[in-house]
Structures are given as structure tokens and as C-alpha cells.
Amino acid sequence: MDPQSDLTRRLKAQIDELPPRLKHVAKYIIDHPGDFGLDPIRVTARKTGVSANSLVRLAEKMGFPGFEAFRAPFRQALASDPGTQSGDWLQRLEQDTQTSQTQAAMARNEIDIVTRSLRLLSQDRLSRTVNALTRARTAYVTATRGSYALAYYLHYVGRMALPGLELIPRHMGAATDELLDIGPEDCLLAITFSPYSTETIQSMRLARERGATLILLSDSEVIAPRIDPDIVLHVATRSAHGFDCYAGAMAVLDCLVGHLFEDGGAAAQDRMTRYQALRDTTGAYWKPPRAPKLRG
């Protein structure tokens, strides 16, 4: 076992026995080994919200003479892994067991899907999509079955930047039920992949008949008769199994969310902060016991 993996294993094994402040630091190191290997002690202290002395204490508790020796295995791992960017790690998988070879083929396919989907995301289509969503009176997003998860994610995160974003259907009704008032001032972003959802196609046709701006995120620009979107976000979906791979679509949606926050500016950031504050107030997320305020 390499030094970094061994040290990470030891941190995981001992984390529950550490004092609260050192437990917080240990979790940060386990979750962000690359950052820990690169950052100097004061930067790590700022990111974890503890003093530099706390980092030194954790190093000593793990059997190291000081912080630099404690960080060294993580720095060495970064420097000695040429495959991090070059893809050598995939080549190593391809030369191992049958399971490793299968995983290498799947990993290459996932990387290819994300790369092709992002390359298909032209700046013109992206800018027009952001403009359509942000200028709409109401921006609807719809999908069904497996792709509903993508629509749910876009709505859950995107509404912090764009309060007018509406997910349909939200409950057991049909999406068309919630498009009663859609019109030329509105926008519908529909997500569907082959075989295409009848309900999603019906929603798109209704939106088109009412003059709303229509955006399609799909594996094809031609999905059904009388479907003529204003904007098509074309993504790759071919997988190594029998279902579509959504990794490329997810990458495109992540980029779109980022642009919505960029376009929303300070107001969007403030809204996200207030969302998080509300969730903290209502206890939405589990939190470990608060670390005591100790010096050094």
C-alpha cells in the first residue's frame, strides 16, 4: 500500500476517537487529499476553520514530527501519478483482470460521452438558452421516468439562481395540466431521450402551439413530428449497457446552472445563501457536534 493510502486508512480508522476539532480536519483531508497535498499550512487552516497549531497537533497524533512530514505522502502521490491527466490509469486497468478491463472500457465510454456532449454545447446555443430562461415570465422544465432526475436536479439547484424556474409535473398529474397558462412570454425546457416520452412530446407540442420558447435537451435534434425546438442541446448518451448514459447530459446541465448563477450575479448568490440558512435553521442536514472554541 502506498504511503498516502496507508495514511488515509489510518485517519479513517481513528477519526471517531479524535477530538472534535481534529476530527473535522481529518475529514477534510480524507475528502480533499489533492488540496491538502498542494496547500501550505495556513491555507489549509483557513479552509478548515482551525488554527495552524491544530494541524500540527493532528500530525503529531498520527506519529509525524510536524506538518510538512504529515503532508508529504499526499504531495508525493500528486507528483508520482502521471496517469492523473494522461489516462495512464486506464491503460493500467486494461492490462489487469477481466473486471478491470471491463471497468476501463466503461470509464473510457463515460469520458467520451461527457467530452462529446460538452463539445456539442456551442456558445451560441448556451447563450440563447440562458437568455431564454432568464427572460421568461415562467421557465418550465419537464421530463419523465429516468430523465426526471435530471429535471429535478436542474430545478432544485437552478431555482436558487432563477426563482421563476418551475418543475412539471411535480406530483401525480400530467405535465400538460400545469401548462394551462403557458404563452409567448414563457419558456419550456424539455428533457427526453430515445425512446422518447409521449408525455414530454405532448408538453412540447402544447408549448409550441401557445408560442412559448422551446428548448430541447436530447440525444437527437429530430425526435417526433411537429416538434421544432427553438434551441436543441444535443448530448451523447450511448452506454455500455442497455440504458442511456446521462453523464453527458448532467455535465451540460451543470454548465447551464453555473451560467445561471453567473448571470444572476450578487442576487443569485444571496438567494443561495438564504436557502442554505433556511435549511440550517430547519435542521435539513446532519451535523456533527460543534467543535469547542479552543485556542491553538
C-alpha positions in Angstrom: 0.0 0.0 0.0 1.3 3.5 -0.9 2.0 6.0 1.9 -1.0 8.2 1.1 -3.4 5.3 1.0 -2.0 3.9 4.3 -2.3 7.3 6.0 -5.8 7.8 4.7 -6.7 4.3 6.0 -5.3 5.2 9.4 -7.2 8.5 9.5 -10.5 6.7 8.7 -9.8 4.1 11.4 -9.0 6.7 14.1 -11.3 9.6 13.2 -14.1 8.7 15.7 -11.5 8.8 18.5 -10.2 12.2 17.7 -11.2 15.4 19.5 -13.9 17.4 17.6 -11.6 19.9 16.1 -9.1 17.3 14.9 -11.9 15.1 13.6 -13.0 18.0 11.4 -9.5 18.3 10.0 -9.2 14.6 9.4 -12.5 14.5 7.5 -11.2 17.4 5.3 -8.0 15.5 4.5 -9.9 12.3 3.6 -12.3 14.2 1.4 -9.8 16.6 -0.3 -6.4 14.8 -0.5 -5.3 16.7 -3.5 -5.9 20.1 -2.0 -4.2 19.0 1.2 -1.2 17.9 -0.7 -0.9 21.2 -2.5 -1.9 23.9 0.0 0.5 25.3 2.6 -0.4 25.1 6.3 -2.1 28.5 6.6 -4.3 27.9 3.5 -5.4 24.5 4.9 -6.1 26.1 8.3 -8.3 28.8 6.6 -10.2 26.2 4.6 -10.9 24.0 7.6 -11.5 26.9 10.0 -8.9 25.8 12.6 -5.6 27.2 13.7 -2.3 26.0 12.2 -1.5 24.6 15.6 -4.4 22.2 15.3 -2.9 20.9 12.1 0.4 20.4 13.8 -1.3 18.5 16.7 -3.1 16.2 14.2 0.2 15.5 12.5 1.9 14.6 15.9 -1.1 12.5 16.9 -0.6 10.5 13.7 3.0 9.9 14.5 4.7 12.6 12.4 7.3 15.2 13.7 5.5 18.1 12.1 3.0 19.3 9.4 5.3 19.0 6.4 6.1 15.4 7.1 2.4 14.7 7.6 1.5 16.3 4.2 4.4 14.7 2.4 2.6 11.5 1.4 -0.1 13.5 -0.3 2.3 15.7 -2.2 4.3 12.6 -3.3 1.1 11.0 -4.6 0.3 14.0 -6.7 3.8 14.1 -8.2 4.2 10.4 -8.8 0.9 9.8 -10.6 1.5 10.6 -14.3 -1.8 9.0 -15.2 -3.9 11.6 -13.4 -4.1 13.7 -16.6 -2.7 11.4 -19.3 -5.1 8.5 -18.9 -2.3 6.0 -18.0 -4.5 4.8 -15.2 -6.9 3.4 -17.8 -4.1 1.7 -19.6 -3.1 0.0 -16.3 -6.7 -1.2 -15.8 -6.8 -2.6 -19.3 -3.8 -4.8 -18.5 -5.3 -6.2 -15.3 -8.1 -8.6 -14.5 -11.2 -9.1 -16.6 -13.2 -6.9 -14.2 -10.6 -4.2 -14.5 -10.7 -4.4 -18.3 -14.5 -4.1 -18.3 -14.2 -1.1 -16.0 -11.6 0.5 -18.3 -14.0 0.2 -21.2 -16.9 1.7 -19.3 -14.7 4.5 -18.0 -13.5 5.4 -21.4 -17.1 5.4 -22.7 -18.2 7.8 -19.8 -15.3 10.2 -20.5 -16.1 10.1 -24.2 -19.8 10.8 -23.6 -19.0 13.8 -21.4 -16.4 15.2 -23.8 -18.6 14.9 -26.9 -21.6 16.4 -25.1 -19.6 19.4 -23.9 -18.1 19.9 -27.4 -21.6 19.9 -28.8 -22.6 22.7 -26.4 -21.8 25.7 -28.7 -21.5 29.1 -27.2 -24.4 30.3 -29.3 -26.8 27.7 -28.1 -25.7 28.1 -24.5 -26.1 31.9 -24.6 -29.5 31.6 -26.2 -30.6 29.1 -23.6 -29.6 31.3 -20.7 -31.3 34.3 -22.3 -34.5 32.4 -22.9 -34.6 31.0 -19.3 -33.8 34.3 -17.6 -36.1 36.5 -19.7 -39.1 34.2 -19.5 -42.1 35.1 -17.3 -42.1 31.5 -16.2 -39.4 29.0 -17.2 -40.7 25.4 -17.0 -38.6 22.3 -17.0 -40.1 18.9 -17.7 -39.1 15.2 -18.1 -40.4 11.8 -17.2 -39.1 8.4 -15.9 -35.3 8.2 -15.7 -34.6 11.6 -17.1 -36.9 13.1 -14.5 -34.0 13.0 -12.1 -32.1 15.4 -14.4 -35.1 17.8 -14.5 -35.4 17.6 -10.7 -31.7 18.4 -10.2 -31.9 21.4 -12.6 -34.9 22.8 -10.8 -33.6 22.0 -7.3 -30.3 23.9 -7.8 -31.3 26.3 -10.7 -34.2 27.9 -8.8 -31.7 29.5 -6.4 -30.4 31.4 -9.3 -33.7 31.7 -11.2 -36.7 31.9 -8.9 -39.1 31.6 -11.9 -38.0 28.1 -12.7 -40.9 25.6 -12.4 -40.6 21.8 -12.4 -43.5 19.9 -14.1 -45.1 17.6 -13.2 -44.3 17.8 -9.5 -46.9 15.3 -8.3 -49.0 12.6 -10.0 -50.7 14.8 -12.6 -49.7 15.2 -16.2 -47.2 17.9 -17.2 -49.7 19.4 -19.6 -52.1 20.1 -16.7 -49.5 22.6 -15.4 -49.0 24.3 -18.7 -52.6 25.7 -18.7 -51.3 29.3 -18.8 -48.2 28.9 -20.9 -47.8 31.6 -23.5 -45.3 33.6 -25.7 -43.7 35.1 -22.6 -42.8 31.7 -21.2 -40.2 29.0 -21.9 -40.2 25.3 -21.7 -37.0 23.2 -21.3 -37.8 19.6 -22.1 -35.5 16.6 -21.4 -36.1 13.3 -23.2 -34.0 10.5 -24.7 -34.8 7.6 -27.0 -37.4 6.0 -26.7 -39.0 9.4 -26.3 -41.6 10.1 -23.7 -45.1 10.6 -25.1 -46.0 12.9 -22.2 -42.9 15.1 -22.8 -43.7 15.3 -26.5 -47.3 16.4 -25.7 -45.9 19.1 -23.4 -43.6 20.3 -26.1 -46.4 20.5 -28.7 -48.6 22.4 -26.3 -45.8 24.9 -25.6 -45.2 25.3 -29.3 -48.9 25.9 -30.1 -49.0 28.6 -27.4 -46.0 30.4 -28.8 -43.6 29.7 -25.9 -39.8 29.4 -26.4 -39.0 25.7 -26.7 -35.6 24.2 -25.6 -34.9 20.5 -26.0 -32.1 18.6 -24.2 -31.9 15.2 -26.0 -29.8 12.7 -27.9 -31.2 13.9 -31.2 -32.4 17.1 -32.9 -35.3 15.2 -34.5 -37.5 13.3 -32.1 -41.1 13.4 -33.4 -43.3 15.2 -36.0 -44.4 18.7 -35.2 -41.5 19.2 -32.7 -39.4 22.1 -33.8 -37.5 23.5 -30.9 -36.0 27.0 -30.9 -32.9 25.6 -29.3 -31.5 22.0 -29.1 -28.9 21.0 -26.6 -27.7 17.8 -28.2 -25.9 15.3 -25.9 -24.3 11.9 -26.3 -25.9 9.1 -24.4 -24.7 5.7 -25.8 -23.7 3.5 -22.9 -22.1 0.1 -22.4 -25.3 -1.3 -21.0 -28.9 -1.2 -22.2 -29.9 2.2 -20.8 -28.9 5.7 -21.8 -25.9 7.2 -20.1 -26.8 10.6 -18.5 -23.3 11.6 -17.7 -23.0 14.0 -20.7 -26.5 15.5 -20.1 -25.5 16.0 -16.4 -22.3 17.8 -17.4 -24.3 20.1 -19.8 -26.8 20.9 -17.0 -24.0 21.6 -14.6 -22.6 24.1 -17.0 -26.0 25.7 -17.5 -26.5 26.0 -13.8 -23.1 27.7 -13.5 -24.1 30.2 -16.2 -27.4 30.9 -14.5 -25.6 31.8 -11.3 -23.1 33.9 -13.2 -25.9 35.8 -14.9 -27.8 36.2 -11.6 -24.8 37.9 -10.0 -25.0 39.0 -6.4 -28.8 38.4 -6.2 -28.3 34.8 -7.1 -25.5 34.3 -4.6 -27.6 36.0 -1.9 -30.6 33.7 -2.7 -28.4 30.6 -2.4 -27.1 31.8 1.0 -30.6 32.3 2.2 -31.6 28.9 1.0 -28.7 27.4 3.0 -29.5 29.4 6.1 -33.1 28.2 6.0 -32.0 24.6 5.7 -29.6 25.0 8.6 -32.4 26.6 10.7 -34.8 23.7 10.0 -32.1 21.0 10.6 -32.2 19.7 7.0 -28.6 18.4 7.1 -27.0 16.2 9.7 -24.1 17.9 11.5 -21.5 16.5 13.9 -21.3 18.1 17.4 -19.9 21.6 17.1 -16.2 21.8 17.8 -15.3 23.7 21.0 -13.8 27.1 20.7 -10.3 26.4 21.9 -7.1 28.4 21.4 -4.2 26.9 19.4 
